[in-house]
Amino acid sequence: MSGHRLNILELRSVRGTGGGPEKTILLGTARADRTRFAVTVCYLRDLRDSIFGIDERARQLNIDYLEVHERHSFDPRVWGLLSAVVRERRIDIVHSHDYK
């Protein structure tokens, strides 16, 4: 893999403002060596969540951030949307957090 940047997807689902894992995910991504790792932070975001704030925190840290919107916790559309992210961004490693 010499010369190849690893494409990593940090994947998490949370409602509201999140907790300790958000600090680890966001700060870890901000501090990653961008010459070796292309890290994308992706959150599954429930469209009904009016206080979600991870997007703003990610923007402040200038990290590659995206959201996959879900209608509810077991929204089957999420699988196709996540598959497209993995394909389009040529993800090598998916680091998922928690139950999803």
C-alpha positions as CSV (number, residue, x, y, z in Angstrom):
1,M,0.0,0.0,0.0
2,S,3.0,2.2,-0.3
3,G,2.0,5.7,-1.6
4,H,-1.7,5.0,-1.2
5,R,-3.8,7.1,1.1
6,L,-6.3,5.0,3.1
7,N,-9.8,6.1,2.6
8,I,-11.6,5.8,6.0
9,L,-15.3,6.3,6.8
10,E,-16.1,7.1,10.4
11,L,-19.7,6.2,10.7
12,R,-22.1,7.0,13.6
13,S,-25.7,7.5,14.4
14,V,-26.7,9.9,17.1
15,R,-29.7,12.1,18.1
16,G,-29.2,15.5,19.5
17,T,-25.8,16.9,20.4
18,G,-24.1,13.6,20.9
19,G,-21.6,12.8,23.6
20,G,-18.1,11.7,24.3
21,P,-17.6,9.6,21.1
22,E,-18.3,12.8,19.0
23,K,-15.3,14.5,20.6
24,T,-13.1,11.5,19.8
25,I,-14.4,11.1,16.2
26,L,-14.2,14.8,15.3
27,L,-10.9,15.7,17.0
28,G,-9.3,12.4,15.9
29,T,-10.3,13.2,12.3
30,A,-9.0,16.8,12.5
31,R,-5.6,15.5,13.8
32,A,-5.2,12.7,11.2
33,D,-2.3,12.9,8.9
34,R,-4.0,13.9,5.7
35,T,-1.1,12.7,3.5
36,R,-1.7,9.1,4.8
37,F,-5.5,9.1,5.6
38,A,-8.5,10.6,3.8
39,V,-11.1,10.4,6.6
40,T,-14.7,11.1,6.0
41,V,-17.0,11.5,9.0
42,C,-20.5,10.4,8.2
43,Y,-23.5,10.6,10.5
44,L,-26.9,9.0,10.1
45,R,-29.2,11.9,10.9
46,D,-32.8,11.4,11.8
47,L,-34.8,14.1,9.9
48,R,-37.0,14.6,12.9
49,D,-34.1,15.6,15.1
50,S,-34.3,19.4,15.5
51,I,-31.3,19.9,17.8
52,F,-28.6,17.9,15.9
53,G,-25.4,19.9,16.1
54,I,-22.6,17.6,14.9
55,D,-22.6,19.2,11.4
56,E,-21.6,22.6,12.8
57,R,-18.9,21.1,15.0
58,A,-17.4,19.3,12.0
59,R,-17.5,22.5,10.0
60,Q,-15.6,24.4,12.7
61,L,-12.9,21.7,12.6
62,N,-12.7,21.8,8.7
63,I,-13.1,18.1,8.3
64,D,-14.7,16.1,5.5
65,Y,-18.3,15.6,6.8
66,L,-21.5,14.3,5.3
67,E,-24.8,13.1,6.5
68,V,-27.1,10.3,5.4
69,H,-30.7,11.3,6.3
70,E,-33.1,8.7,7.7
71,R,-36.8,8.9,8.3
72,H,-36.6,6.7,11.4
73,S,-34.1,4.3,13.1
74,F,-34.8,1.4,10.9
75,D,-35.1,3.2,7.5
76,P,-34.0,0.6,4.9
77,R,-33.1,3.3,2.4
78,V,-29.9,4.0,4.5
79,W,-28.2,0.9,3.2
80,G,-28.3,2.0,-0.4
81,L,-27.2,5.5,0.5
82,L,-24.3,4.2,2.6
83,S,-23.3,1.8,-0.2
84,A,-23.1,4.7,-2.6
85,V,-20.9,6.7,-0.2
86,V,-18.5,3.7,0.1
87,R,-18.3,3.2,-3.7
88,E,-18.0,6.9,-4.6
89,R,-15.4,7.7,-2.0
90,R,-13.5,4.4,-2.6
91,I,-13.6,3.7,1.1
92,D,-11.0,1.1,2.3
93,I,-12.1,0.9,6.0
94,V,-15.5,1.6,7.5
95,H,-15.1,2.3,11.2
96,S,-18.6,2.1,12.6
97,H,-19.6,3.2,16.1
98,D,-22.4,1.7,18.2
99,Y,-25.2,-0.5,17.0
100,K,-25.5,0.7,13.4
